[in-house]
């Protein structure tokens, strides 16, 4: 049995175990997750990823361990930006604070499946059509520029096509029923607004994957590293959400940092590809530690600038926005 096979087995056992412990033990009772608890959970998930990187180091070597860390940090930072959209979704539908973790948990279960499909489909496409690398690279550059120049609060969750279809065809209750996604009343099975929130979260994550998968491909095409770094970043998504909830107005320049990272990764993907070398005769090799250093450095500068020179404006969202939990008629 190869070392990589052993790691696949460890990974396949570890991920479900962590999810079961999270929902079945640590979050068995629905409650509002405070910042302190969220920070402890976030530290735990980061530590778990670092321990896994050490295992990768001893079994697969230093280069693949560094590649795993680079992919993990890129996906983790992109996830942080995506969480601002999740905050907006929860605010729009006025999801009770104690039920947000439950929605994110099931959203992440779906994300684990969809990311796997996207990753292996992407690898298959690149293997058959190598020129797609240029498209992926150009898309990363475009996404980076779009993030840099976008305006706040552009996303309207109720414009989601799946939300509208669900409102039209699902029989629903008018309000939340605790943590239930479905409830039975007078013999009828009804969906609760929590189902709508989950649908919007899941379909929004598919859009996020369109950005994140090319980003990890710019670092490596190693299927194990690509998938494991993605999933470890996703696992900590729930804890990260609650940890940064109170920091939305302090990470003002995060979008510029992510824009720079995506743009650099897009350029790297194009100019460091084998196809570019074949077409131009120019071979560019960028060491993994250089990519890792650039990603960490850019995020550090963005965070430092956010705290040293905060803009004079309010955060992204207040904790209790106006609006109705569900808007079936207007959907």
C-alpha positions as CSV (number, residue, x, y, z in Angstrom):
1,X,0.0,0.0,0.0
2,X,1.5,3.4,-1.1
3,X,1.8,6.3,1.3
4,X,-0.7,8.3,-0.8
5,X,-3.2,5.5,-0.5
6,X,-2.7,5.5,3.3
7,X,-3.3,9.3,3.3
8,X,-6.5,8.9,1.3
9,X,-7.8,6.4,3.8
10,X,-6.9,8.6,6.8
11,X,-8.6,11.6,5.0
12,X,-11.7,9.5,4.2
13,X,-12.0,8.5,7.9
14,X,-11.0,11.8,9.4
15,X,-13.5,14.1,7.6
16,X,-16.7,12.2,8.5
17,X,-15.4,11.8,12.1
18,X,-14.9,15.5,12.4
19,X,-18.3,16.3,11.0
20,X,-20.1,13.8,13.3
21,X,-18.2,15.1,16.4
22,X,-19.1,18.7,15.4
23,X,-22.8,18.3,15.0
24,X,-23.4,15.3,17.2
25,X,-21.3,16.2,20.2
26,X,-20.1,19.8,20.3
27,X,-23.1,21.4,18.6
28,X,-25.7,18.9,19.8
29,X,-27.7,21.7,21.5
30,X,-28.7,24.6,19.2
31,X,-27.2,27.8,20.7
32,X,-25.8,31.1,19.7
33,X,-22.1,30.7,19.0
34,X,-20.1,33.5,20.6
35,X,-16.9,34.9,19.2
36,X,-14.7,33.3,21.8
37,X,-16.2,29.8,21.1
38,X,-15.9,30.4,17.3
39,X,-12.2,31.5,17.7
40,X,-11.4,28.3,19.6
41,X,-13.2,26.2,17.0
42,X,-11.3,28.0,14.2
43,X,-8.0,27.5,15.9
44,X,-8.9,23.8,16.3
45,X,-9.6,23.4,12.5
46,X,-6.5,25.3,11.5
47,X,-4.5,23.1,13.9
48,X,-6.0,20.0,12.3
49,X,-5.0,21.1,8.9
50,X,-1.5,21.9,10.1
51,X,-1.2,18.4,11.7
52,X,-2.4,16.9,8.4
53,X,0.3,18.9,6.5
54,X,2.9,17.4,8.9
55,X,1.7,13.9,8.1
56,X,1.8,14.8,4.3
57,X,5.4,16.0,4.9
58,X,6.6,12.7,6.4
59,X,4.7,10.5,4.0
60,X,4.8,12.4,0.7
61,X,7.7,14.9,1.1
62,X,8.2,18.6,1.8
63,X,7.2,19.9,-1.6
64,X,3.7,18.3,-1.5
65,X,3.3,19.4,2.1
66,X,4.1,23.0,1.1
67,X,1.8,22.7,-1.9
68,X,-1.0,21.5,0.5
69,X,-0.4,24.5,2.8
70,X,-0.5,26.9,-0.1
71,X,-3.7,25.5,-1.5
72,X,-5.2,25.4,2.0
73,X,-4.4,29.1,2.7
74,X,-5.7,30.2,-0.7
75,X,-9.0,28.3,-0.3
76,X,-9.3,29.4,3.3
77,X,-8.8,33.1,2.4
78,X,-11.4,32.8,-0.5
79,X,-13.8,31.1,2.0
80,X,-13.4,34.1,4.3
81,X,-14.5,36.4,1.5
82,X,-17.4,34.1,0.7
83,X,-18.6,34.3,4.3
84,X,-19.5,37.9,3.9
85,X,-22.1,36.8,1.3
86,X,-23.4,34.2,3.8
87,X,-23.8,36.9,6.4
88,X,-25.9,38.8,3.9
89,X,-28.0,35.7,3.2
90,X,-28.7,35.1,6.9
91,X,-29.5,38.7,7.4
92,X,-31.9,38.8,4.4
93,X,-33.9,35.8,5.7
94,X,-33.5,36.7,9.4
95,X,-32.2,33.2,10.3
96,X,-32.3,32.8,14.1
97,X,-28.7,33.0,15.4
98,X,-28.9,29.6,17.1
99,X,-29.8,27.9,13.8
100,X,-27.1,29.4,11.6
101,X,-24.5,26.7,12.5
102,X,-27.0,24.0,11.5
103,X,-27.6,25.5,8.0
104,X,-23.9,26.0,7.4
105,X,-23.2,22.4,8.5
106,X,-25.5,20.9,5.9
107,X,-24.4,23.5,3.4
108,X,-20.8,22.2,3.9
109,X,-21.9,18.6,3.4
110,X,-23.2,19.6,0.0
111,X,-20.0,21.6,-0.7
112,X,-17.8,18.6,0.0
113,X,-19.7,16.6,-2.7
114,X,-19.9,19.4,-5.3
115,X,-16.2,20.4,-4.9
116,X,-15.2,16.8,-5.5
117,X,-17.3,16.8,-8.7
118,X,-15.9,20.1,-9.9
119,X,-12.3,19.2,-9.1
120,X,-12.3,15.8,-10.9
121,X,-14.2,17.3,-13.8
122,X,-11.7,20.1,-14.1
123,X,-8.8,17.8,-14.0
124,X,-10.3,15.6,-16.7
125,X,-10.9,18.6,-18.9
126,X,-7.3,19.9,-18.5
127,X,-5.9,16.5,-19.3
128,X,-7.9,16.3,-22.5
129,X,-7.8,20.0,-23.5
130,X,-4.6,21.5,-22.2
131,X,-5.4,24.9,-23.6
132,X,-8.2,25.3,-21.1
133,X,-5.4,26.3,-18.7
134,X,-5.2,29.6,-20.4
135,X,-9.0,30.1,-20.0
136,X,-8.7,29.3,-16.3
137,X,-5.8,31.7,-15.9
138,X,-7.7,34.5,-17.7
139,X,-10.8,33.8,-15.6
140,X,-8.7,34.1,-12.4
141,X,-7.3,37.5,-13.6
142,X,-10.8,38.6,-14.5
143,X,-12.2,37.5,-11.1
144,X,-9.4,39.3,-9.3
145,X,-10.1,42.6,-11.1
146,X,-13.9,42.2,-10.5
147,X,-13.3,41.7,-6.8
148,X,-11.0,44.7,-6.6
149,X,-13.6,47.0,-8.2
150,X,-16.8,45.6,-7.0
151,X,-19.2,47.6,-4.8
152,X,-20.4,46.4,-1.3
153,X,-23.6,44.5,-1.0
154,X,-24.1,43.7,-4.7
155,X,-25.6,40.3,-4.0
156,X,-29.4,39.9,-3.6
157,X,-30.1,36.3,-2.4
158,X,-33.7,36.6,-3.4
159,X,-32.7,36.9,-7.1
160,X,-31.3,33.3,-6.9
161,X,-33.1,31.3,-9.5
162,X,-33.3,28.2,-7.3
163,X,-34.8,30.4,-4.5
164,X,-37.5,31.6,-6.9
165,X,-38.3,28.1,-8.1
166,X,-38.5,26.8,-4.5
167,X,-40.9,29.6,-3.5
168,X,-43.1,28.7,-6.5
169,X,-43.2,24.9,-6.1
170,X,-42.6,24.2,-2.4
171,X,-45.4,24.1,0.1
172,X,-44.0,26.1,3.0
173,X,-44.7,27.4,6.5
174,X,-44.7,31.1,7.1
175,X,-42.1,31.1,9.9
176,X,-39.2,29.0,11.2
177,X,-39.8,25.9,13.3
178,X,-36.7,25.7,15.4
179,X,-34.0,23.8,13.5
180,X,-36.4,21.8,11.3
181,X,-36.1,21.9,7.5
182,X,-39.5,20.1,7.2
183,X,-42.5,19.8,9.4
184,X,-45.8,18.0,9.2
185,X,-49.1,19.9,9.7
186,X,-52.6,18.5,9.3
187,X,-51.1,15.5,7.5
188,X,-49.2,17.7,5.0
189,X,-45.4,17.8,4.8
190,X,-44.3,21.4,4.6
191,X,-40.9,23.0,4.1
192,X,-39.7,25.7,6.5
193,X,-37.9,28.9,5.4
194,X,-34.7,27.1,6.6
195,X,-34.9,25.0,3.4
196,X,-34.8,28.2,1.3
197,X,-31.8,29.4,3.1
198,X,-30.0,26.1,2.6
199,X,-30.9,26.1,-1.1
200,X,-29.5,29.6,-1.5
201,X,-26.3,28.7,0.5
202,X,-25.7,25.5,-1.6
203,X,-26.3,27.2,-5.0
204,X,-24.2,30.2,-4.0
205,X,-21.3,27.8,-3.0
206,X,-21.4,26.4,-6.5
207,X,-20.7,29.8,-7.8
208,X,-17.9,30.2,-5.3
209,X,-16.4,26.9,-6.5
210,X,-16.1,28.4,-10.0
211,X,-13.6,30.8,-8.5
212,X,-11.8,28.6,-6.0
213,X,-11.2,25.5,-8.2
214,X,-9.2,27.4,-10.9
215,X,-7.3,29.0,-8.1
216,X,-6.1,25.7,-6.7
217,X,-5.4,24.4,-10.2
218,X,-2.9,27.4,-10.6
219,X,-1.0,25.8,-7.7
220,X,-1.1,22.1,-8.5
221,X,-2.9,19.4,-10.5
222,X,-2.3,16.8,-7.8
223,X,-5.8,15.4,-7.2
224,X,-5.1,14.5,-3.6
225,X,-3.6,17.9,-2.7
226,X,-6.3,19.8,-4.5
227,X,-9.2,17.9,-2.9
228,X,-7.8,17.6,0.6
229,X,-6.8,21.3,0.9
230,X,-10.2,22.3,-0.4
231,X,-12.0,20.2,2.1
232,X,-9.9,21.2,5.1
233,X,-10.6,24.8,4.2
234,X,-14.4,24.1,3.9
235,X,-14.4,22.1,7.2
236,X,-13.5,25.2,9.2
237,X,-16.0,27.4,7.3
238,X,-18.7,27.3,10.0
239,X,-16.3,28.3,12.8
240,X,-14.8,31.0,10.6
241,X,-18.2,32.4,9.9
242,X,-18.9,33.1,13.6
243,X,-15.3,34.2,14.2
244,X,-15.3,36.9,11.6
245,X,-19.0,38.0,12.1
246,X,-17.9,40.8,14.5
247,X,-14.9,41.7,12.3
248,X,-16.7,42.6,9.1
249,X,-15.9,46.3,9.4
250,X,-12.3,45.6,10.4
251,X,-11.2,43.6,7.3
252,X,-11.9,46.4,5.0
253,X,-9.1,45.7,2.5
254,X,-9.5,41.9,2.4
255,X,-11.1,42.2,-1.1
256,X,-8.0,43.9,-2.5
257,X,-5.8,41.2,-1.0
258,X,-7.9,38.5,-2.6
259,X,-8.0,40.4,-5.9
260,X,-4.2,40.5,-5.9
261,X,-3.8,36.8,-5.0
262,X,-6.3,35.7,-7.7
263,X,-4.6,37.9,-10.3
264,X,-1.1,36.6,-9.5
265,X,-2.3,33.0,-9.5
266,X,-4.0,33.6,-12.9
267,X,-0.7,35.0,-14.3
268,X,1.2,32.1,-12.8
269,X,-1.2,29.6,-14.2
270,X,-0.7,30.9,-17.7
271,X,3.0,31.7,-17.8
272,X,4.2,28.8,-15.7
273,X,2.3,26.2,-17.7
274,X,3.9,23.5,-19.9
275,X,1.8,24.7,-22.8
276,X,3.2,28.2,-22.6
277,X,6.7,26.8,-22.5
278,X,5.9,24.6,-25.6
279,X,4.5,27.6,-27.5
280,X,7.1,30.2,-26.7
281,X,10.2,28.2,-25.7
282,X,10.3,30.1,-22.4
283,X,10.2,27.9,-19.3
284,X,9.1,29.6,-16.1
285,X,9.4,27.7,-12.9
286,X,7.9,29.3,-9.8
287,X,8.9,27.4,-6.5
288,X,6.0,26.4,-4.2
289,X,7.5,28.4,-1.3
290,X,7.4,31.5,-3.5
291,X,3.7,31.0,-4.1
292,X,3.1,30.3,-0.4
293,X,5.1,33.4,0.6
294,X,3.3,35.6,-1.8
295,X,-0.2,34.5,-0.6
296,X,0.7,34.8,3.1
297,X,2.4,38.2,2.5
298,X,-0.5,39.7,0.6
299,X,-3.1,38.6,3.2
300,X,-0.9,39.9,6.0
301,X,-0.5,43.3,4.3
302,X,-4.3,43.5,3.6
303,X,-5.1,42.6,7.3
304,X,-2.5,45.0,8.6
305,X,-3.7,47.9,6.4
306,X,-7.3,47.2,7.5
307,X,-6.3,47.7,11.2
308,X,-3.9,50.6,10.7
309,X,-5.9,52.6,8.2
310,X,-9.6,51.6,8.7
311,X,-12.0,53.4,6.4
312,X,-14.6,55.7,7.9
313,X,-17.7,53.6,7.2
314,X,-20.0,51.1,8.8
315,X,-19.5,47.3,8.6
316,X,-21.2,45.1,6.0
317,X,-24.2,44.3,7.9
318,X,-25.9,44.8,11.2
319,X,-26.8,41.7,13.2
320,X,-30.5,42.3,13.1
321,X,-31.6,43.7,9.7
322,X,-35.1,44.6,8.7
323,X,-37.1,42.2,6.6
324,X,-39.1,39.0,6.8
325,X,-37.8,35.6,7.3
326,X,-39.5,34.3,4.2
327,X,-41.1,36.1,1.3
328,X,-42.8,33.5,-0.6
329,X,-45.1,35.8,-2.5
330,X,-42.4,38.2,-3.6
331,X,-40.0,35.4,-4.4
